[in-house]
């Protein structure tokens, strides 16, 4: 489990088997960049085989 705060720190999501991205408010921009990176890696077969999306409002 890794919890990231509102500070500048590089996190290598590719080292994790599973990632659950959650955000609220302005934090969505950081999570969006993680999600786009994971999608790009998935397209090029550099990460997990499955991507699941869950929206919670």
C-alpha distances in whole Angstrom, upper triangle without the diagonal:
4,7,10,13,17,18,18,16,16,12,13,12,14,12,10,11,10,9,9,11,13,15,18,22,22,18,19,21,18,16,19,19,16,17,21,19,17,21,23,21,21,25,26,24,21,18,17,20,19,18,18,19,18,20,20,22
4,6,10,13,14,15,12,12,9,11,10,13,12,10,12,11,9,10,10,12,14,17,19,19,15,17,18,15,13,17,17,14,16,19,17,16,20,21,20,21,24,25,23,21,18,18,21,20,19,19,19,19,20,20,22
4,7,10,11,13,12,12,10,13,12,15,15,13,15,13,11,10,10,10,11,14,16,16,13,14,16,13,12,16,16,13,16,19,18,17,21,22,22,23,26,27,26,23,20,20,23,22,20,20,19,18,19,18,20
4,7,8,9,8,10,9,12,12,15,15,14,17,15,12,12,10,10,10,13,15,14,10,12,13,10,10,14,14,12,14,17,16,17,20,21,21,22,25,26,25,23,20,21,24,23,21,21,20,19,19,19,20
4,6,8,9,11,11,15,15,19,19,18,21,19,16,14,12,11,10,12,13,12,9,12,13,10,11,15,15,14,16,19,19,19,22,24,24,25,28,29,29,26,24,24,27,26,24,23,22,21,21,20,21
4,7,9,12,13,16,17,20,21,20,23,21,18,17,14,13,11,11,11,9,7,11,11,9,11,14,14,14,17,19,19,20,23,24,24,26,28,29,30,27,25,26,29,28,25,25,23,22,21,21,21
4,6,10,11,15,16,20,20,20,23,22,19,18,16,15,14,15,15,12,10,14,13,10,13,16,15,15,18,19,19,20,23,24,24,26,29,29,29,27,25,26,30,29,26,26,25,25,24,24,24
4,7,9,13,15,18,19,19,23,22,19,19,17,17,15,17,17,14,12,14,13,10,13,15,13,13,17,18,17,19,22,22,22,24,27,27,27,24,23,25,29,28,26,26,25,26,25,25,26
4,6,10,12,15,15,16,20,19,17,18,16,17,16,18,19,16,14,16,14,11,13,15,13,12,16,17,16,17,20,21,20,23,25,25,25,22,21,23,26,26,24,25,24,25,25,26,27
4,7,9,12,12,14,17,17,15,17,15,17,17,19,20,18,15,16,15,11,12,14,12,11,14,15,13,14,18,17,17,20,22,21,22,18,18,20,23,23,22,23,23,24,25,26,27
4,6,9,9,10,14,14,11,13,12,15,15,19,20,18,15,16,15,11,11,14,11,9,12,14,12,12,16,16,15,17,20,20,19,16,15,17,20,20,19,20,20,22,23,23,25
4,5,6,8,11,12,11,14,13,16,18,21,23,21,18,18,17,13,13,15,12,9,12,13,10,10,14,14,12,15,17,17,16,13,12,14,17,18,17,19,20,22,23,25,27
4,5,6,9,9,7,10,10,14,16,19,21,20,17,16,16,13,11,13,11,8,10,12,9,8,12,12,10,12,15,15,14,11,9,11,14,15,13,15,16,18,20,21,24
4,5,8,9,9,13,13,17,19,23,25,24,20,19,19,16,14,15,13,10,11,13,9,8,11,11,9,10,14,13,11,8,6,8,12,13,13,16,17,20,22,24,27
4,7,9,10,13,15,18,21,24,27,25,22,22,21,18,17,18,16,13,15,16,13,11,15,15,12,14,17,16,14,11,9,10,14,15,15,18,20,21,24,25,28
4,5,7,10,12,16,18,22,25,24,21,20,21,17,15,17,16,13,14,16,13,11,14,16,13,13,17,17,15,12,9,9,13,13,13,15,17,18,21,22,26
4,7,10,13,17,20,24,26,26,23,22,22,20,17,19,18,14,14,17,15,12,14,16,13,13,16,17,14,12,8,7,10,11,11,13,16,17,20,22,25
4,7,10,13,17,20,23,23,20,19,20,18,15,16,16,13,12,15,14,11,13,16,13,13,16,17,15,14,10,8,10,10,9,10,12,14,17,18,22
4,6,10,13,17,20,20,16,15,16,14,11,13,13,10,9,13,12,9,12,15,13,13,16,18,16,15,11,10,13,11,9,10,11,12,14,16,19
4,7,10,14,17,18,14,13,15,13,10,12,14,10,10,14,14,11,13,17,16,15,19,20,19,18,14,13,15,13,10,9,9,9,11,12,15
4,7,11,14,14,10,9,11,10,6,9,11,8,8,11,12,11,13,16,16,16,19,20,20,19,16,15,17,15,12,11,10,10,10,11,14
4,7,11,12,9,8,11,10,7,10,12,11,10,14,15,14,16,19,19,19,22,24,24,22,19,18,20,18,15,13,11,10,9,9,11
4,7,8,5,5,8,8,6,9,12,11,11,14,16,16,17,20,21,21,24,26,26,24,22,21,23,21,18,16,14,12,11,10,11
4,6,5,6,9,10,9,11,14,14,15,17,19,19,20,23,24,25,27,29,29,28,25,25,27,24,21,19,16,14,12,11,10
4,5,6,9,11,11,12,15,16,16,18,20,21,22,24,26,26,28,30,31,30,28,28,30,27,23,22,19,17,15,14,12
4,5,6,8,10,11,12,14,15,16,18,20,21,23,24,25,27,29,30,28,27,27,29,27,24,23,20,19,17,16,15
4,5,6,7,9,10,11,13,15,16,17,19,20,22,23,25,27,27,26,24,24,26,24,21,20,18,17,15,15,15
4,6,5,6,9,10,10,12,14,15,16,18,20,20,22,24,25,24,22,22,24,22,18,17,15,14,13,13,13
4,5,5,6,9,10,11,12,14,15,17,19,20,21,23,24,23,21,22,24,23,19,19,17,17,15,16,16
4,5,5,7,9,10,11,13,14,16,17,19,20,22,23,21,19,20,23,21,18,18,17,17,16,17,18
4,5,5,6,9,10,11,12,14,15,16,18,20,21,19,17,18,20,18,15,15,13,13,13,14,15
4,5,5,6,9,10,10,12,14,15,16,18,20,18,17,18,20,18,14,15,12,14,13,15,16
4,5,5,6,9,10,11,12,14,15,17,18,17,16,17,19,18,15,16,15,17,17,18,20
4,6,5,6,9,10,11,12,14,16,16,14,13,14,17,16,13,14,13,15,16,18,19
4,5,5,6,9,10,10,12,14,15,14,12,13,15,13,10,11,10,12,13,16,18
4,5,5,6,9,10,11,13,14,13,13,14,15,14,12,13,12,15,16,19,20
4,5,5,6,9,10,11,12,11,10,12,14,14,12,15,15,17,18,21,23
4,5,5,6,9,10,10,9,7,9,11,11,9,11,12,15,17,19,22
4,5,5,6,9,10,10,9,10,11,10,8,11,11,15,16,20,22
4,5,5,6,9,9,9,11,12,13,11,14,15,18,20,23,25
4,5,5,6,5,6,8,10,11,11,14,16,19,21,24,27
4,5,5,6,5,7,7,8,8,12,14,17,20,23,26
4,6,8,9,10,10,11,11,14,16,19,21,25,27
4,6,8,11,11,13,13,17,19,22,25,28,30
4,6,8,8,10,12,16,18,22,24,27,30
4,7,9,12,13,16,19,22,24,27,30
4,7,9,10,13,16,19,22,24,27
4,6,7,11,14,17,20,22,26
4,7,10,14,17,20,23,26
4,6,10,13,17,19,23
4,7,10,13,16,20
4,7,10,13,16
4,7,10,13
4,6,10
4,6
4
